[in-house]
C-alpha cells in the first residue's frame, strides 16, 4: 500500500561473475554451441532481478536497491552488479 508522499520506483539489477572467475555453466554451454557449429567465442551467465521499491524519493529508493544488490542478490567477492532504473509503468 502506498502512503501519501511515497512512490514506486522500478529497478533492474543485473548480477554477473567478475572477469577472471570461472563460469562452469557458461563453459558447458559454449562447448555445446561450438559442437553445433555456432561461432560463439564466450558465454557467461548471470541473473537479472526486477524490483519495485516504495520510497519517498529516487535517492532513497536507489540507496535501498544498492543495499539489496550488495547484501542479498550478489556475492561481492565473486560477482559484480549493475543497477538500472526502469521506466514507470
Order of alpha helices (4+ residues) and beta strands (2+ residues): beta-alpha-beta-alpha-beta
